[in-house]
Amino acid sequence: MPATQPEEMPATFEQAFNTGDINQILELYESDAVLVPEPGQVVQGTSAIGEALSGFLALKLPIHLERKRVLVMGDVALVSSTW
């Protein structure tokens, strides 16, 4: 089920990630999206995001996200979570 509000993204991402299907995860991102997979590391675009997340998927561990903050300005949202 796709997220319809930015606040829903952590739960939607968690569900997609726990399927282990990178394509299902990448469907959640705009083509020019930005991800910070680790402090100090920024990746942009679905290809780079897929590469960054593949390492986490390879661990074959479930993920649980806790939403920390959501900032919205127009049609852009910043969603921050811990895992």
C-alpha distances in whole Angstrom, upper triangle without the diagonal:
4,7,9,12,14,14,10,11,12,10,7,10,12,9,9,13,14,13,16,14,16,14,11,12,14,11,10,14,16,19,22,20,22,21,24,23,27,29,31,29,27,25,24,22,20,22,24,21,20,23,23,20,22,24,22,20,24,24,22,21,18,17,17,17,19,18,21,22,20,22,21,24,23,20,20,19,20,18,20,19,21,21
4,6,9,11,12,9,8,11,10,7,9,12,10,10,13,15,14,17,15,15,14,10,11,12,9,8,11,13,16,18,16,19,18,21,21,25,27,29,27,24,23,21,19,17,20,22,18,18,22,22,19,21,24,22,20,24,25,23,22,19,18,17,16,18,17,20,19,17,19,18,20,20,17,17,15,17,15,18,18,20,20
4,6,7,8,5,6,9,9,6,9,12,11,11,14,16,16,18,17,17,16,13,12,13,11,8,11,13,17,18,16,17,17,20,20,24,25,27,25,23,22,20,19,18,21,22,19,19,23,22,19,22,24,22,21,25,25,24,23,20,18,17,15,16,14,17,16,14,16,15,17,17,14,14,13,14,12,15,15,18,19
4,7,9,7,8,12,12,10,13,15,15,15,18,20,20,22,21,20,19,16,15,16,13,11,13,14,18,19,17,19,19,22,23,26,28,29,28,25,24,22,21,20,23,24,21,22,26,25,23,25,28,25,25,28,29,28,27,23,21,20,18,18,16,18,17,14,15,13,16,15,12,13,12,14,13,17,17,21,21
4,5,6,7,11,11,10,13,15,16,16,18,20,21,23,22,22,21,18,17,17,15,12,13,14,18,19,16,18,18,20,22,24,25,27,26,24,23,21,21,20,24,24,21,22,26,24,23,26,28,25,25,29,29,28,27,23,21,19,16,16,13,15,13,10,12,10,13,13,11,11,9,12,11,14,15,19,20
4,5,5,8,10,10,11,14,15,15,17,19,21,22,21,20,20,17,15,16,15,11,12,13,17,17,14,15,15,17,18,21,22,23,22,20,20,19,19,18,22,22,18,20,23,22,20,23,25,23,23,27,27,26,25,22,19,17,14,13,10,12,10,7,9,8,11,12,10,9,6,8,7,10,12,15,17
4,6,7,9,10,11,13,14,16,17,19,21,22,22,21,22,19,17,18,17,13,15,16,20,20,17,17,16,18,19,21,22,24,23,22,22,21,21,21,24,24,20,22,25,23,21,24,26,23,23,27,27,26,24,21,17,15,12,11,8,10,9,7,9,10,14,15,14,12,9,10,7,10,10,14,16
4,6,6,6,9,10,11,12,14,16,17,19,19,19,19,16,14,16,15,11,13,16,19,20,17,18,17,18,19,22,23,25,24,22,22,21,21,20,23,23,19,21,24,22,20,22,24,21,21,25,25,23,22,18,16,14,11,11,9,12,12,10,13,13,16,17,15,14,12,12,10,12,11,14,15
4,6,5,6,8,10,10,12,14,15,17,17,16,16,13,11,13,12,8,10,13,16,17,13,14,13,15,16,18,20,22,21,19,18,18,17,16,19,19,16,17,20,18,16,19,21,18,18,22,22,21,19,17,14,12,10,11,9,12,11,10,12,13,16,17,15,13,10,10,8,10,10,13,13
4,5,5,6,9,10,10,12,14,16,16,16,17,14,11,14,14,11,12,15,19,19,15,15,13,14,14,16,18,21,20,18,18,19,19,17,20,20,16,17,19,17,15,18,19,16,16,20,19,19,17,14,10,9,6,7,6,10,10,10,14,15,18,20,18,16,12,11,8,8,7,9,10
4,5,5,6,9,10,11,13,15,16,16,17,14,12,15,14,12,14,17,21,21,18,18,16,18,17,19,21,24,23,22,21,22,21,19,22,22,18,19,21,19,16,19,20,17,17,20,20,18,16,13,10,8,7,8,8,12,13,13,17,18,21,22,20,18,15,15,11,12,10,12,11
4,5,5,6,9,10,11,13,13,13,14,10,9,12,11,8,12,15,18,19,16,17,16,17,17,20,22,25,23,21,20,20,19,17,20,20,16,16,20,18,15,18,20,17,16,20,20,18,17,14,12,11,10,12,11,15,15,14,17,18,21,21,19,17,15,15,12,14,12,14,14
4,5,5,6,8,10,11,11,11,12,9,7,9,10,7,10,14,16,17,14,14,12,14,13,16,19,21,19,18,17,17,16,14,17,17,13,13,16,15,12,14,16,13,13,16,17,15,14,12,9,9,8,11,11,14,15,15,17,18,21,22,19,17,15,14,11,12,11,12,11
4,6,5,6,9,10,12,12,14,11,9,12,13,11,14,17,20,21,17,17,15,16,14,17,20,22,21,20,19,20,20,17,19,19,15,15,17,16,12,14,16,12,12,15,15,13,12,8,6,6,6,10,11,14,16,16,19,21,24,25,22,20,18,17,13,13,11,11,9
4,6,5,7,9,10,12,13,10,9,12,13,11,14,18,20,22,19,20,18,19,17,20,23,26,24,23,22,22,21,18,20,21,17,16,19,18,14,16,17,14,13,16,16,14,13,9,9,9,10,13,14,18,19,19,22,23,26,26,24,22,20,19,16,17,14,15,13
4,6,5,7,7,8,9,6,5,9,9,9,12,15,17,19,17,18,16,18,16,19,22,25,22,21,19,19,18,15,17,18,14,13,16,15,12,13,15,13,11,14,15,13,13,10,10,11,12,15,16,19,20,20,22,23,25,26,23,21,19,19,16,17,15,16,14
4,5,5,7,7,10,8,6,10,11,11,13,17,18,20,17,17,14,16,14,17,20,22,20,19,18,18,18,15,16,16,13,11,14,13,9,10,12,9,7,11,12,10,10,8,7,9,10,14,15,18,20,20,23,24,26,27,24,22,20,19,16,16,14,14,12
4,5,8,10,12,10,9,13,14,14,16,20,22,23,21,21,18,19,16,19,22,25,23,23,21,22,21,18,20,20,16,15,17,16,12,12,14,11,9,12,11,9,8,5,6,9,11,15,17,20,22,22,25,26,29,30,27,25,23,22,19,19,16,16,13
4,5,8,10,8,9,12,13,14,16,20,21,23,21,22,20,21,19,22,25,27,25,24,22,23,21,18,19,20,17,15,17,17,13,13,15,13,9,12,13,10,10,9,10,13,15,18,20,23,25,24,27,28,31,31,28,26,25,24,21,21,19,19,16
4,6,9,8,9,11,13,14,16,20,20,22,20,21,18,19,17,20,23,25,22,22,20,21,20,16,17,17,15,12,14,14,10,9,11,10,6,9,10,7,9,9,10,14,15,19,21,24,25,25,28,29,31,32,29,27,25,24,22,21,19,19,16
4,5,5,7,9,10,12,14,17,18,20,19,19,18,20,17,21,24,26,23,22,19,20,18,14,14,16,13,11,13,14,11,10,13,12,8,11,13,11,13,12,13,16,17,21,22,25,26,25,28,28,30,30,27,25,24,24,21,22,20,21,18
4,5,5,6,9,10,11,14,15,17,15,16,15,17,15,18,22,23,20,18,16,16,14,10,11,12,10,7,9,11,8,7,11,10,8,10,13,12,14,14,14,16,17,21,21,24,25,24,26,26,28,28,25,23,22,21,20,20,19,20,18
4,5,5,6,9,10,13,13,16,15,17,16,19,17,21,24,25,22,20,17,16,14,10,11,13,11,8,11,13,11,11,14,14,12,14,17,16,17,17,17,19,19,22,23,25,26,24,26,26,27,27,24,22,22,22,20,22,21,22,20
4,6,5,7,10,13,14,17,15,17,16,19,17,21,24,26,23,21,18,18,15,12,13,15,13,11,14,15,12,12,16,15,12,15,17,16,17,15,15,17,17,20,20,23,24,22,24,24,26,26,22,21,20,20,19,20,19,20,19
4,5,6,8,11,13,15,13,14,12,15,14,17,21,22,19,17,15,15,13,10,12,13,10,8,12,12,9,10,13,12,10,14,16,15,15,14,13,14,14,17,17,20,20,19,21,21,24,24,21,19,17,17,15,17,16,17,16
4,5,5,8,9,11,10,12,11,15,14,18,21,21,18,16,13,12,10,6,9,10,8,7,11,11,9,11,14,14,13,16,18,17,18,17,16,18,17,20,19,22,21,20,21,21,23,23,19,17,17,17,16,17,17,19,18
4,6,8,9,12,11,14,14,17,17,21,24,25,21,19,16,15,12,9,12,14,11,10,14,15,13,14,18,17,16,19,21,20,20,19,18,19,18,21,20,22,22,20,21,20,22,21,18,17,16,17,16,19,19,21,20
4,7,10,12,10,12,12,15,15,19,21,23,20,17,15,14,12,10,13,14,11,11,15,15,13,15,18,17,16,19,21,20,20,18,16,17,15,17,16,19,18,16,17,17,19,18,15,14,13,14,13,15,15,18,18
4,6,8,6,9,9,13,14,18,20,20,18,15,12,10,8,7,10,11,9,10,14,13,12,15,18,17,17,20,22,21,22,20,18,19,17,19,17,19,18,16,17,16,17,17,14,12,12,12,12,15,16,18,18
4,5,5,9,11,15,16,20,21,21,19,15,13,10,8,7,11,12,11,12,15,16,15,18,21,20,20,23,25,25,25,24,22,22,20,22,20,21,20,17,17,16,16,15,12,11,12,13,14,16,18,21,22
4,6,9,12,15,17,20,22,21,18,15,12,8,5,6,9,10,10,11,14,15,15,17,20,20,20,23,25,25,26,25,23,24,23,24,23,24,23,20,20,19,19,18,15,13,15,15,17,19,21,23,24
4,7,10,13,15,18,20,19,16,12,10,6,4,7,10,10,10,12,14,15,16,18,20,21,21,24,26,27,27,26,24,25,23,24,22,23,21,19,18,17,17,17,14,12,13,14,15,18,20,22,23
4,7,10,13,16,17,17,14,11,8,6,5,7,10,10,8,11,14,13,13,16,19,18,19,22,24,24,24,23,21,21,19,20,18,19,17,16,15,15,15,16,13,10,11,10,12,14,16,18,19
4,7,10,12,13,13,10,7,6,4,6,8,11,9,8,11,13,11,12,16,17,17,18,21,22,23,23,22,20,20,18,19,17,17,16,15,15,15,16,17,15,11,11,10,11,12,14,16,17
4,6,9,11,11,8,6,5,6,8,9,11,9,6,10,11,9,10,13,14,13,15,18,19,20,20,19,16,17,15,16,15,15,15,14,15,16,18,19,17,14,12,10,10,10,12,13,14
4,6,7,7,6,5,6,9,12,13,14,11,9,12,12,9,10,14,14,13,16,18,18,20,19,19,16,17,14,16,15,15,15,15,16,18,19,21,20,16,14,11,11,10,11,11,13
4,7,9,6,7,8,11,13,13,14,11,8,11,10,7,8,11,10,9,12,14,15,17,16,16,13,15,13,15,15,15,16,17,18,21,22,25,23,19,17,14,13,11,11,11,11
4,6,5,8,10,13,16,16,17,13,12,14,13,9,11,13,12,11,15,16,16,18,17,18,15,16,14,16,16,16,17,19,20,22,24,27,25,22,19,16,15,12,12,11,11
4,6,8,11,15,18,19,19,16,15,17,16,13,14,17,16,15,18,20,19,22,20,21,18,18,16,17,17,16,17,18,19,22,23,26,25,22,19,16,15,12,13,12,13
4,7,10,13,17,19,19,15,15,18,16,13,15,18,17,17,20,22,21,24,23,24,21,22,20,20,20,18,19,20,20,23,24,26,26,22,20,17,17,15,16,15,17
4,7,10,14,15,15,11,11,14,13,10,12,15,14,14,18,19,19,22,22,22,20,21,19,20,20,19,19,20,20,22,23,26,24,21,19,16,16,15,16,15,16
4,7,10,12,13,9,9,13,12,10,12,15,15,15,18,20,21,23,23,23,20,21,19,20,19,19,18,18,18,20,21,23,21,17,16,14,15,14,15,16,17
4,7,9,9,6,6,10,9,8,10,13,14,15,17,18,20,22,22,22,20,21,19,21,20,20,20,19,19,20,21,23,20,17,17,15,15,15,17,18,18
4,7,8,6,6,10,11,10,12,15,16,17,18,20,22,24,24,24,22,23,21,22,21,21,20,19,19,19,19,20,18,15,15,14,15,16,18,19,20
4,6,6,6,9,10,11,12,14,16,17,18,20,23,23,24,24,22,23,22,24,22,23,22,20,20,20,20,20,18,15,16,15,16,18,19,21,21
4,6,5,6,9,10,10,12,15,15,15,18,20,21,22,21,20,22,20,23,22,23,23,21,21,21,22,22,19,17,17,16,17,18,19,21,20
4,5,5,6,9,10,11,13,15,15,17,19,20,22,22,21,23,22,25,24,26,25,24,25,25,25,25,22,20,20,20,20,21,21,23,22
4,5,5,6,9,10,12,13,14,16,18,20,21,21,20,22,21,23,23,24,24,23,23,24,25,25,23,20,20,18,19,19,20,20,20
4,5,5,6,8,11,11,12,14,16,18,18,18,17,19,17,20,19,21,21,20,21,21,23,23,21,18,17,16,15,16,16,17,17
4,5,5,6,9,10,10,12,15,15,17,17,16,19,18,21,21,23,23,23,24,24,26,26,23,21,20,19,18,18,18,19,18
4,6,5,7,10,10,11,14,15,17,18,17,20,20,23,23,25,25,25,26,27,28,29,26,23,22,21,20,20,20,20,19
4,6,6,8,9,11,13,15,15,16,15,18,17,20,20,21,22,22,23,25,26,28,25,22,21,19,18,17,17,16,15
4,5,5,6,9,10,12,12,13,12,15,14,18,18,20,21,21,23,24,26,27,25,22,20,18,17,16,15,15,13
4,5,5,6,9,10,12,13,13,17,17,21,22,24,25,25,27,28,30,31,28,25,24,22,20,20,19,18,16
4,5,5,7,10,11,13,13,16,17,21,22,24,25,26,28,29,31,33,30,27,25,23,21,20,19,17,15
4,5,6,8,8,10,9,13,14,17,19,21,22,23,26,27,30,31,29,26,24,21,19,18,16,14,12
4,5,5,7,9,9,13,15,18,20,22,24,25,27,28,31,32,29,27,25,23,21,20,18,17,14
4,5,8,11,12,16,18,21,23,26,27,28,31,32,34,36,33,30,28,26,24,23,21,19,16
4,5,9,10,14,16,20,22,24,27,28,30,32,35,36,34,31,29,26,24,22,20,18,14
4,7,9,13,16,19,22,24,27,28,31,32,35,36,34,31,29,27,24,23,20,18,15
4,6,10,13,16,19,22,24,26,29,31,34,35,33,30,27,25,22,21,18,16,12
4,7,10,14,16,19,22,23,26,28,31,33,30,28,25,23,20,19,15,14,10
4,7,10,13,16,18,19,23,25,28,30,27,25,22,20,16,15,12,10,7
4,7,10,13,16,17,21,23,26,28,26,24,21,19,15,13,10,8,6
4,6,9,12,13,17,19,23,25,23,21,17,15,11,10,6,6,5
4,6,9,12,15,18,22,24,23,20,17,14,11,9,5,5,6
4,6,8,12,14,18,20,19,17,13,11,8,6,4,7,9
4,7,10,14,17,20,20,17,13,11,8,5,5,7,10
4,7,10,13,16,16,14,10,8,6,5,7,10,13
4,7,10,13,13,10,7,6,5,6,9,12,15
4,7,10,11,8,6,5,7,9,12,15,19
4,6,7,6,4,6,9,12,15,18,21
4,6,6,6,9,12,15,18,22,25
4,6,8,11,14,17,21,24,27
4,7,10,13,17,19,23,25
4,7,10,13,16,20,22
4,6,10,13,17,19
4,6,10,13,16
4,7,10,13
4,7,10
4,7
4
